[in-house]
Amino acid sequence: MKTQCISPAFTRTLVALSVVSAVSAHAETTADSSLTLSPLVVTATSTSVSVADSLSSVTVINREEIKAQQAQEISELLAAQPGVDISSNGGYGKTTSVYMRGASAESTKFLLDGIPLYSATSGGAPFENIPASLIDRLEIVRGPKATLYGADAVGGVIQAFLPEADDDSHMNVSVGGGSFNTKTIDATVSGSSDNTQYLLSAGKFETDGDIVKEGEGAQGYRNENVLLNVGHDFSSGARISGLIMNSEGRNHYVGDENDYQVQVIGLSVSLPVTENWDTELKLSQTRNDSKTISSEDKYNTKTQTARWSNTISAGEHEFVLGAETSEDKVDVTSYQAPDRSNNAVFAQSQFDFGATNLQLNIRQDHNSAYGDSTTGGVAVGYKLDGIHTLRASYGTAFEAPTFNDLYYPSSGDPTLKATKSKTVELGVRADYDNMYWDASVFDASYGDMVIWSNYTGSWAAYNVDSKVQGVELSSGLTLEQWQLNAALTWLDAKDDDTGFQLPKRAKRSARLSADRLFEKGRVGVTLIGADGRATTLGSSETLAGYVTMNLRASYDFAADWNAELSVKNALDKEYQTAKGYFSPGRGVFLTLNYSAF
């Protein structure tokens, strides 16, 4: 296998990161010791804790950052975040896979407001069909979280939070357009009445797209979405809330097109049983449907889930106890598959002993296809002072093969085993009043990971044992009117038996964002770099490394009015994250926003 050197483009990104690190180091030496209020994260423990106190490696992307990035797809927000790899079959609406810490794409658990969303056939989440305009907040939690979220939370968990109404009424309307004959419109109204909050949002995104494959024409994409979020607070402290999200449209790809629909329905009831005991019941149903236009082949999946959790506090300590049941149903043209169910009970304890924090997790799952599986985890944190915190953790997880892995004609294997993992992690974090930095190292073993490869001559699903080691660095700095963020990942992901590099995982990736704020606007730039990556398992062929640049500007030109201008892939870099599929070239987009309160 040919050894890959760091590409010149990637080296330039590292130089840029070094500059930011130097500035951050200067800020560290000059900042006083008072802590800034660290953002909260829910996904790491299922209860709110500050990022500074979390015993997991986490990244939080809040509403302000999402809006500032002017992202058209979720993948723009996730690309080159610590421990995250993105692989896409081209441009808008094309299949997007998210790999965390070298695990398979199916091992990244995606939650939408706490509701698991995935395709039971392919296993991956439909990131490409969830409009970025609907996302209010993103939490990225790296490492195994099966003890809280069950199967598939092997590499990590990504949770997207939808916007919620507050007590103030407001309306937002956005209209935009630009390159590739792209047109967008989004509208949101929200308010409250008699302790009932509501939010209604609707939007449309349509584009002719760019060339995805050499020698082929542009491939378009259309998305129409609607969201209804309603909640009611009772005087007793109880709350009932529900949401309906529907995203559907048509996707053109080389050789054909398909109609798709992603639908999420959720109902949640929470109430305080006693002063120290809160309970919550969450019921949900998700659909992920796709139908090919020419052949009318369909891949329809439906997942129904019920989750009951109880949070009990005892002084500074906290306990979470719960149960969960889910069922996957598929309706596929090319094969038949039985329904699959999973039942689980789980427990988590968090102990606060002052300078030392301890977290223990355990979960028992019974899968109708793979029997019983026990997963667990332990994490400990130690506060060196008011700024620096050390953390260490060990966790296990599992992932059942997808229906495509088992039953896809001529290539699936019904005898495939479930993936089981073990991960050890060490980390340190520092939080100052104007900056933070975080560093972690991890060692993960993925037994019987499912890999699709043609290294034996034909495409098929295989079980392989893999070893993944990595280093993740991130930092953020606010300096007067400047906001700087940087991330860097080193990853060594290999097949244990052959030593081959796992496909579609970049060995090194980096992300750098810089924004300058003004009284009525802001300008910014994001650089994303990735080193070479293997195309398939066992192949010496690699995809070249790359660096892309996104530029953006925002200006409040009148009361309640705002204009946004972005230049995606400003360097017009021709690059691929999946063999044979080109990402879009340079695109310029303008959006007008109106907000009324």
Order of alpha helices (4+ residues) and beta strands (2+ residues): alpha-beta-beta-beta-alpha-alpha-beta-beta-beta-beta-beta-alpha-beta-beta-beta-beta-beta-beta-beta-beta-beta-beta-beta-beta-beta-beta-alpha-beta-beta-beta-beta-beta-beta-beta-beta-beta-beta-beta-beta-beta
